[in-house]
Amino acid sequence: MLLLDVDGVLVTPLEWFGVRLRRENAALTRQFFETAFRSASTGQSDLKEHLPDFIAALGRDQTPDEFLHEWLDSENHPNHALLAAVRELRAHIDSD
């Protein structure tokens, strides 16, 4: 079994969305990631439930879906070389 981290290994964006948000409002972004995001990422809540208040506090005029699209699109930079190596490894293992 091979486990690979996604953030910074399989996905390597030029800039993380959270970094961009910290430039907009550092304190609010820190609070969001330490509370709402942590709760959602551990399955205790739904991230979309937290987004309307966070987006409004940032002064953005977006729906939660628009915000998530911006976030996910900005970080959609797969590490193609590593993914190719994983495919090659998988093909080699599957052929044994």
N, C-alpha and C positions, 0 to 999 in steps of 0.2 A: 504494500500500500504506500502510495506517495501522497502526502498532503502538502499543498502549496497555499501560502497566504495570498489573498486577492489584493488588498491595498498595498501598493508599492512593489508588488512582485508580478502578479498577473495583470494588474491594471496600473498603469504608470502615467497619470495625467500630468500635464505641464504645471498645473496648480490645483490643489484640492479646493473644492467648493467652500469648505469651512474656513480656509485661509481668506478667501475672497469676502466671506461674510464677516470675518473678524475685522477686516478693513472698514466695513460699513458700520459696525457697532460691536466692538470687542466684548464689552461686558454682557450685552444681551446674548451674543452668540455663545459665549462661554457658559452662561446660565442655561441656555437651550440644550447644548450638548451634554452638560452635566446632569440635567434633570430629564427633560422630555425625550431627548434622543436616546439616552441610556435606558429609560423605561421602555421605549419602543423596541430598541435593539435587543432587549432581554425578554421580549414577549409579554411584558406586563401591560402594555398599552398599544394603541394603534397610532403610528406616527402622524397619519392624516388628521387625527383628532387634535393634535397639538399645533399643527401648521397655521391655521387661520390667525390665531393670536400672535404667533411669532412673526408671520409675514406682515401683519398690520403694524406690529411694534417696530419692524424694520422700516416701515414707511413705503413698502412695496405695494403695487396694485396688481396682484396676481392671485389666481386661485391656487389651492393646494396642488392640483394636478399640474398647473403651469410651473409652479415652483419646483416640484419634483422633476419635471421634464428638464428644466434648466440645470438642476443639480446633476441628474444622471447623465445628461448629454455632455456636460462640461467634463465629466470624469470618464467618459467612454474612450479610453485610450489603451486598448489591450497591448500587452507585451507580445507582439507577434512572433518574435524569435523564440521566446520561452514556450509559447503555445505550440509552435512547430516542433520543438524538441520533445514536448510532452506527447504529441501525436506520434512522433517517431518511436519513442519509448513504448507507448501503448501498442503500436503495431508490432514491435519486436516481441513484446511480452505475449500478445495474442497469438503470434505465430509459433510460439514454443509449445 
